[in-house]
Amino acid sequence: MPYVLVIILDVLAILAALAASWLWYLAGRRPIRRVSRFEELNAADINRMVTAINRGGMLNKQAALASAASAACVALRFVASLLADL
């Protein structure tokens, strides 16, 4: 039984790490457009920039959460492995 738990935790850690890497890829995929100092900004331009920054922040937060879940699965896997050896 503990060996099945170890395998399940390994799979969960791998999936969470893959999810984190995919989310960070999505967060960095679209660069924010640079603005010239000679350019006149209107409300639509500012709205697009704020939306891009917010999307990147949300994806980074989700990626950090998936990375934390992966680390928790790895920690639980080591605990299950230690308990199996007792």
Beta strands, then each sheet from edge to edge (+ up, - down):
end
